[in-house]
């Protein structure tokens, strides 16, 4: 499932779940070739549960996600 669509510049960021990485942040400029996971913040199938995707000055993306200790951190 895709959620939290957030436009930043010419890209759209969103969260999506896969069996390989759990729920993580992805980006796309609208083409299949450029749609990719930004990072696997918790390696493997463990989801970092990214939330509150927020555009800053139409240049940066900020969000919260769980770290390996299970604490929400600002990314």
Number of C-alpha atoms within 10 A of each C-alpha: 7 11 13 16 14 17 19 18 13 10 15 16 24 21 22 19 17 11 10 12 19 19 24 23 25 20 20 18 16 11 7 8 8 12 15 13 17 14 11 18 21 18 13 11 14 16 21 24 20 23 19 13 21 18 16 10 9 11 11 10 17 14 15 17 23 18 15 11 6 10 10 16 12 12 12
